[in-house]
Amino acid sequence: METIAAGRIAFWEGGSLWVFDVPGAAGAPSRTEMHAHHAFQLTFSLGGSFTFNVEDGVVPGPFAIVAPDTLHAFEARGLVSHLFVEPESRAGRTLEQLMQGRPAATMTAAQAQDSPHLILTAFRHPQDPRSALREVGRKLSDRIAGHARVAEPDRRVRQIIKWATDNLDSSLGIDEAARGVGLSASRASHLFVEETGLPFRTYVLWLRLVRAVDARIAGSTLTEAAQEAGFSDSAHLSRTFKRMFGLPAAALEMS
């Protein structure tokens, strides 16, 4: 599998920060397939260039945002970064207010502030770039969360999410999750979709994908990462990654 981009990824609860260099050589692939994932995606140029293609048009850089579960393709050259913010987090709830139902939008330089500089400095940290990226990602998420007063997701949904995160090694079903919060399976399913926009099963798949990517960063093979995250096999992981990120997992060189 040809490497399309190489870079670093840092995770924390509620988000992640990805910095990748997309080669500009003639004939090199630079565009993903149409895809959708369960997170806000804030993209910043770090000297490179990019565009998002959504169903109703093109959203250009150098700074842009795509809402969760929005079908889009991403095309880039050079160094770019993605701040993924899960919509259930405080930052995600704030972004939901700010986007006002728009699937995607450009960000102004004033809105981006010093984010590109902070991300680039962390990416080039001489000793521990992943920890530096994690610190910057949290800082930017906290900055977003400070822009508006938002309600937390329903307490029972937060409990279900924590239970699912803590039990990814098991076979997860809404029935057991519902019992843990004192709801029927049907009521828990309805409430979960109402609060997150996703069926419980699809949300668990997103959690498994995040764990698998984190395992790949730590040096696991695709097969090992699939096993660690609870996928049936590496092919299942690859299909899920491509559906949510628009390119094969093997096409990214992660560290």
N, C-alpha and C positions, 0 to 999 in steps of 0.2 A: 504493500500500500504506500503510495507516494505521500510524503509529508506536505501538508498544505500550509501549516503554520506551526511555529514553535514559541513557547513562552512559559509563563508561570501562573499558577492559580493559588489563591488563598481562601479558605473557608472559615466562617464563624457562624454562630447561630443566627439565622435570619438572612444570611446573604453570602456573597462571595465576590472576589475581585479577580478578573482575568486580564492578563496583559500578553498580547501575542504579536509577533512580527510575521506579516504575510509577505513573502518574497515578491518582488516586482519584476521578476524575469519574464521575458516574453513567452507566452504559451503556458505559464504556470497557472493552475486553478486559483481563483480568488473569490468565487461566489458560492455561497451555500445554496442548497435546495430550499424550497419553501418549508417552513417549520413553525412550531409554536411551543412555548415552554411556560411553566407556572412561576414566573417571576417578572418583575419590572426589569428592563434592561436599559441602563444608562451608558451610552457609549461616548468615549472621548478620544479624539485624535491626539496622539503623542508625537506628531510629526508626519504620520501617515494620512491617508484619505479613505473615506468610506461613504456608502449610501445604504439605506434600507429601502427595499421594495416591498410595499404593502399592497393590499388588494385595491386600494383606491388611489395609488400614486407612488411617488418616490419621495423619501425623506432624506435630505443630504446632511453631511457633517458640516463643521467639525465636531458638533455636539448634538446628540439626539437621544430620544427616549422612546421605548416601545413598551406598551402595556402588556400585562400577562395574558397568555393564551391568544395572542394576536398572530395570525398567520403572516410570516414575513420571510424575505431572503436578505442576506447580508453580503455585501461586496466590499472588499477592502484591498488596499495596498499599503505596505509599511507598518509602522508600529501604532497599534490601537489598544484601547482598554475597554473592558465591559464591567460595570458594577451591577451585579444582579441583586435585587432586593425582593425578598419574598413578601407577597401582598398581605400576609397575616401579621407581619411585624409592624411596629409603630411607624417606621419610615415608609413601609408599603401602604399603610392606611393613609398617610399624608399624601403620598404620590397619587393615590386614587382620587383624593379630593382635588389636587392640583390639575390632574389630567382631564377631569370633567367628562369622562366617557370617550375621549379621543383614543384611537388605537395607537397613534404614534405622533411625535411632534419634534421639531427642532428645539434645541436649547440655545439661548443667547450666551454670549461670553460672560455677561453679568450673572446669569444663572449658574454657569459652570464655575465661576470664580477661579480659585487657584487649584481646582481639582486635578487638571492635567499635570501641573508642576509637582503636586504632592505625590501623585501616582508614579510619575517618572522617577522621582527621587527615590521612592521606596523600591521600585523595580531595579534600580542600579545600586541598591545598598550593598556594600562590599562584603559584609559578613552574613547577614540573615535576611535576604530579600523577601522570603515568604512571610516571616513575622512582621516585617516592615509593611508589606502590602496588607496584611490582616489589620494592623493598627490603623492604617490610612482608610481602609474600607469601612471599619467601624466608625471612624471619625466622620467620614462623609455621610454614612447612614444616620448617625446622631444629628448631624447638621440638618439633614432633610427632615428628620422627625421633629425638630424644633420649630418648623415653620407653621404648624397648625395644631389645633387641639382635636384629637381624634379619639374615638372610642376603641377600646380593646375588643378583639373578637369575643364572642360568648365564652364564658368561663368553661362550659362543658366542652366546647370545641377545642379550646386550648389544652384541656386535659386529654382529649382524644389524640391531638397532635403529639403531645409529650409521650403518651403511652405508645403510639405507633413508632416514634423515634427511638424509644427505649427498647422496643421489642422487634426490631427489624430482622433479627436472627430467626424469628418464628414466622409461621404462616399467619398473616394478619387478616382478620375479617371484621366487618362492622358489628357483627353480633356481640363479640367479646368486648369490643370497644364501647358499645352502647351500655352493656351491663355495668361497666366500670363507672359510668356517670349517671346511672339510674334512669336510662331512657330505653324505649323500645328500639329495635333495629331500624324500623321504618322512620320513626321520629328522628333518630340520630342521623340517618342518611339524609333526610330532608334538611335538617339544621346544618349539617356539614356543608352541603352544596350551597345553602343560603349564605353561609359565612365565608366560604373559601372560593366558591365558583367552580369547584371540582368535586366529582364523586370521590368517596373515600378511597376506593381501589386505585384510581388514577393518582391521587395524592401520594399514596404509599409508593407507587412506581416512581414518582418524582424524588421521594426521599431515598429510595434505593439507588437511583441514578446519581444523586449527590454523593452517597457513600462510595459508590463504585469509582467515580472520578477522583475522590479523595484517595482511594486505594491506589489508583493508577499513578497519582502524583508521588505516592510513597514508594513506588517502584514495583508494584504488582503487575503481572501480565494481565491481559484482558480476561483470560480464563480465571485467574486468581481473583481479580477484582469482581467478576461476575459472581463467583462463589461467596466472597466476603459480603456482598451486598444483597444476596438472596435471589439473584436471577437464576433461571433454570440452566442457562449456559451462556457462553460468550456471544453466541449468535443473538440471543434474546437481548443482551446488553447492547450489542451493536445496533440492533434495530431500534431500540428505545432511544439511544443516544442520537441516531440520525433523525428520528422523528421529532425530537425536541430541540436539536441544535443544527440540523440541516446538513451534516456531514459525518462520515464515519469516525468513530472514536480513534481508530488507528491512524487517521490523517492528522491528528494533533500530537505534537511532541510536548509532553507536559512535564513540568518540574515544580 
